Amino acid sequence: MKKLVIILIVFSALKLSAQNYDLIVKANGDSIACRIDSITDTKVYFEMKIYKRWIHTEVNINEITKYKYDVVEERLVIFETGSSYIKEIRKETKYDDRSIYSNRYLFAPSAFPMKDSMFSYSNITLGLHDFQYGFSDRFSAAFGTTIFFFPFHIFWTYTLSYNENSAFAIGDLIMFSPFEDLSIYGNLLYGMYTKGTAEKNFSISLGLWTTSESDLAAKTISPALNFSAILKTGYNNYFITENYAFQYNVTGDASIFENNIQIYNEEFSQPLYVIGGISGFRFIGINPQNSWQLAMAYIFIIPGDAPNKYKQPNWEIDNKKNNTSFVPWPIISYTRKF
């Protein structure tokens, strides 16, 4: 009887997008996915499948514990071999549509929330591993690192308000390294707005990017901008793009020479302006839990001016950081939803 009650509770709780069969639960413990034809005072007449053939049969009304219409979806049950008898009920998943990807582009988040209790794993070009979990319908957090365990990143997003076509959210991204000989710490506190649907939307975010003094950066306080978008281009294909603009400071070197001999050296903070992003396509598998992303990443670095003091004729600046550079590289990413 306990098994019968659990089956009925599960079927009643499921919110199914396509309901295929009726349900009959018998007093002997059998649960049958069927098509009920009619019910009289003494019998229930129905069709059930036996080895791929639908047959008409009947059962006495006093042999039935419960019956329900339109509660059994084939994809959620495992049948006894060659019959309509239910062997096991699968747990309802969150993967019935492509909206499971709406909370994130490739790396950048959107303001749309991640589904409650959903877990996501992403692998970007084999090097970056990212894990994300939805703690509620409004709050999610992610953690990741590379195969070299450098750097680590943690970010969270909280949706402040949400309706069918727009959402506001706040979040924070922390990037750090635990290694003393290769230190880095950065923090991006951001707010964002997303407009559209799961199949066609854009996000704009404004944040405050800060870094502490480290091996790879000098102290930085800078605004940061992000624009991301997604557009459905086919049944399982989407164009995605995410783009960033921010500043970070690095340590520069200036020296005074006499007779080609360095007699004095000073370090200074020099800004670098960064425009970067990722653009490409997402391909969702037949099972929407799986997707692949093929994209091109790029970064465009523009050096800022050194302090005027070091532009005097008696100073020479190390120009390794003074050259504008552009670096593109391909991205292959796999995402799995659990």
C-alpha positions in Angstrom: 0.0 0.0 0.0 2.9 2.4 0.8 4.2 1.8 -2.7 0.8 2.7 -4.2 0.6 5.9 -2.2 4.1 7.0 -3.3 3.2 6.3 -6.9 0.0 8.4 -6.7 1.7 11.3 -4.9 4.5 11.4 -7.5 2.1 11.4 -10.4 0.0 14.1 -8.8 3.0 16.3 -8.1 4.4 16.1 -11.6 3.8 19.1 -13.9 4.0 17.4 -17.3 4.1 19.2 -20.6 2.7 16.3 -22.5 0.5 13.8 -20.8 0.0 10.6 -22.7 -1.7 8.0 -20.6 -4.3 7.4 -17.9 -3.3 5.6 -14.7 -5.0 2.7 -13.0 -3.6 1.5 -9.6 -4.8 -2.0 -8.5 -5.2 -3.3 -5.0 -2.6 -6.0 -5.7 0.1 -3.4 -6.2 0.0 -3.1 -10.0 0.1 0.3 -11.7 -1.0 0.4 -15.3 -0.4 3.2 -17.9 -3.5 2.9 -20.1 -6.3 4.6 -22.0 -9.5 4.4 -20.1 -12.5 3.9 -22.4 -15.4 3.9 -19.9 -16.3 3.3 -16.3 -19.5 1.6 -15.0 -20.7 0.7 -11.5 -18.9 -2.6 -11.7 -16.1 -2.4 -14.2 -13.4 -0.2 -15.8 -12.9 -0.7 -19.5 -9.5 0.4 -20.9 -6.8 -0.3 -23.4 -3.2 -1.3 -22.4 -0.2 -2.2 -24.5 1.1 -5.8 -24.7 4.2 -6.2 -26.8 3.6 -3.0 -28.8 -0.1 -3.9 -29.4 -3.0 -2.1 -27.8 -5.6 -4.5 -26.5 -9.0 -3.9 -24.9 -9.5 -5.3 -21.5 -11.4 -4.7 -18.3 -11.0 -4.9 -14.5 -13.6 -5.1 -11.7 -14.1 -1.8 -10.0 -13.5 -3.4 -6.6 -10.0 -4.4 -7.7 -8.9 -0.8 -8.2 -7.5 1.5 -5.5 -7.3 4.6 -7.7 -7.6 5.7 -11.3 -6.6 9.1 -12.8 -6.8 10.6 -16.2 -3.9 12.2 -18.1 -1.2 11.8 -15.5 1.3 9.4 -17.1 3.9 10.7 -19.5 5.9 7.9 -21.2 9.3 9.5 -20.8 8.9 9.5 -17.0 8.2 5.8 -16.5 10.0 2.5 -17.0 7.6 -0.2 -18.1 7.7 -3.9 -17.4 9.0 -5.6 -20.5 6.4 -5.8 -23.2 3.5 -4.3 -21.1 1.9 -1.2 -19.8 2.7 -2.2 -16.2 4.8 0.5 -14.5 8.1 -0.8 -13.1 9.6 2.5 -12.0 8.8 6.2 -12.1 11.7 8.5 -13.1 12.1 11.7 -11.1 10.8 14.7 -13.1 13.7 16.6 -14.6 14.2 20.2 -15.3 15.2 19.6 -18.9 12.0 19.8 -20.8 13.0 22.9 -22.7 16.0 25.0 -23.6 15.4 27.6 -20.9 17.8 25.7 -18.7 20.6 27.6 -20.4 19.0 31.1 -20.1 20.9 32.0 -16.9 24.3 32.0 -18.6 25.9 32.6 -21.9 29.3 30.9 -22.2 30.9 32.3 -19.1 29.0 35.5 -18.4 25.7 35.2 -16.4 22.4 36.7 -17.3 19.9 38.1 -14.8 17.5 35.2 -15.5 17.7 32.8 -12.5 19.1 29.3 -12.6 16.5 26.7 -11.7 16.3 25.6 -8.1 18.5 22.6 -7.3 20.0 22.4 -10.8 23.7 21.6 -11.0 25.7 22.5 -14.1 29.2 21.5 -15.2 31.1 23.3 -18.0 34.4 22.5 -19.5 36.0 25.2 -21.7 38.7 24.0 -24.1 39.6 21.2 -21.7 41.4 23.8 -19.5 38.8 25.5 -17.5 36.3 23.6 -15.3 33.3 25.4 -13.9 30.6 24.1 -11.5 27.4 26.0 -10.8 24.5 25.2 -8.5 21.1 26.8 -8.1 20.4 27.1 -4.4 17.0 28.6 -5.1 15.0 30.1 -8.0 16.8 33.4 -7.3 20.3 32.5 -6.1 23.1 30.5 -7.7 26.8 30.2 -7.2 29.7 28.9 -9.3 33.2 27.7 -8.6 36.0 26.9 -11.1 39.6 26.7 -12.0 42.0 25.5 -14.7 43.8 22.2 -15.0 46.8 24.1 -13.6 44.8 25.2 -10.5 45.4 28.8 -11.4 43.5 31.0 -11.0 40.4 30.0 -9.1 37.1 31.8 -9.5 34.0 32.1 -7.5 30.9 34.0 -8.5 27.3 34.3 -7.3 24.2 35.9 -8.9 21.0 36.9 -7.1 17.9 37.9 -9.1 16.2 40.9 -7.5 13.2 41.0 -9.7 12.0 38.8 -12.6 9.1 38.5 -15.0 8.6 36.6 -18.2 10.7 39.0 -20.4 13.0 41.0 -18.1 15.1 40.6 -14.9 17.4 42.6 -12.7 20.2 40.9 -10.7 23.3 41.6 -8.7 26.4 39.5 -8.4 30.1 39.2 -7.5 33.0 37.5 -9.2 36.2 36.8 -7.2 39.4 35.6 -8.9 42.4 34.6 -6.9 45.5 32.4 -6.7 46.6 30.6 -3.5 50.2 30.4 -4.7 52.7 32.9 -3.1 55.0 32.9 -6.0 52.2 33.7 -8.5 49.7 35.7 -6.7 46.6 37.5 -8.0 43.3 38.8 -6.5 40.5 40.5 -8.3 36.9 41.3 -7.5 34.1 42.3 -9.8 30.9 43.5 -8.1 28.2 44.0 -10.7 24.5 44.7 -11.4 22.8 43.6 -14.6 19.6 43.8 -16.6 18.4 41.2 -19.0 15.6 41.6 -21.6 14.1 39.0 -23.8 13.3 35.3 -23.7 15.4 32.1 -23.3 15.7 32.0 -27.1 16.5 35.7 -27.7 17.8 38.1 -25.1 20.5 40.5 -24.2 22.1 41.5 -21.0 23.9 44.7 -20.0 25.9 44.9 -16.8 27.9 47.6 -15.0 30.4 46.7 -12.3 33.3 47.8 -10.2 36.5 45.9 -10.9 39.2 46.0 -8.2 42.6 44.2 -7.9 45.1 44.2 -5.1 48.8 44.4 -5.4 50.0 41.1 -6.8 52.5 39.5 -9.1 50.2 40.0 -12.1 48.5 43.3 -11.3 48.9 46.5 -9.4 46.2 48.0 -7.3 43.2 48.8 -9.5 39.8 50.4 -9.1 38.0 50.6 -12.4 34.4 50.5 -13.9 33.7 47.4 -16.0 31.1 46.9 -18.7 29.6 43.8 -20.2 27.2 43.2 -23.1 26.0 39.7 -23.8 23.3 38.3 -26.1 21.8 35.1 -27.4 19.8 34.5 -30.6 18.2 31.3 -31.7 19.4 30.3 -35.2 17.9 26.8 -35.5 16.0 24.2 -33.6 19.0 23.4 -31.4 21.4 26.1 -32.4 22.0 29.5 -30.8 24.4 32.4 -31.6 26.0 33.7 -28.3 28.2 36.6 -27.6 29.6 38.2 -24.5 31.9 41.2 -24.5 33.8 43.1 -21.8 35.6 46.4 -21.3 37.6 47.2 -18.2 40.9 48.5 -17.0 43.6 46.9 -14.8 46.9 48.3 -13.6 50.3 46.7 -14.0 53.7 47.6 -12.6 56.0 49.5 -15.0 59.7 50.2 -14.7 61.6 53.4 -15.4 65.3 53.8 -15.1 68.0 56.5 -15.4 71.1 55.5 -17.2 74.6 57.0 -17.4 77.1 55.7 -19.9 74.7 52.8 -20.6 74.8 51.9 -16.9 71.6 51.9 -14.9 72.1 54.1 -11.9 68.5 54.4 -10.7 65.2 52.5 -11.1 61.6 53.1 -10.0 58.4 51.2 -10.3 55.1 52.8 -11.2 51.5 51.8 -11.8 50.5 51.8 -15.5 46.9 51.3 -16.7 46.0 48.7 -19.4 42.6 49.0 -21.1 41.1 45.7 -22.1 38.4 44.9 -24.6 37.6 41.2 -24.8 34.9 38.7 -25.4 33.7 35.4 -26.8 31.4 34.9 -29.8 30.2 31.7 -31.4 27.4 29.1 -31.4 25.7 26.8 -28.9 24.5 23.4 -30.1 22.1 21.6 -27.8 21.9 17.8 -28.0 18.8 15.7 -28.5 18.9 15.4 -24.8 18.9 19.1 -23.7 21.0 18.2 -20.7 24.0 18.3 -23.1 25.3 21.2 -25.1 28.5 22.1 -27.0 29.8 25.6 -27.7 32.1 26.5 -30.6 33.4 30.1 -30.4 36.2 32.5 -30.9 37.6 34.3 -27.9 39.6 37.5 -28.3 41.4 40.1 -26.2 42.5 43.5 -27.2 44.9 45.3 -24.8 45.6 49.0 -25.1 48.4 50.4 -22.9 47.7 53.7 -21.0 50.2 56.5 -20.5 52.9 56.2 -17.9 53.0 59.1 -15.4 54.4 62.3 -16.9 57.4 62.2 -14.6 58.9 59.3 -16.5 58.4 60.9 -19.9 61.3 63.3 -19.3 64.5 62.8 -21.4 66.5 61.4 -18.5 64.1 58.5 -17.9 63.9 55.4 -20.0 60.7 53.3 -19.7 60.6 49.5 -20.1 58.4 49.3 -23.2 57.4 45.6 -22.9 53.9 46.7 -21.6 53.6 49.7 -24.0 52.6 47.8 -27.2 49.0 47.4 -28.2 48.2 43.7 -28.7 45.3 41.6 -30.1 45.1 37.9 -29.4 42.3 35.6 -30.8 41.9 31.9 -30.0 39.3 29.2 -30.6 37.0 28.0 -27.8 35.4 24.5 -27.5 33.1 24.1 -24.6 30.9 21.3 -23.2 28.1 21.8 -20.7 26.1 19.2 -18.8 23.0 19.9 -16.7 22.1 17.7 -13.8 
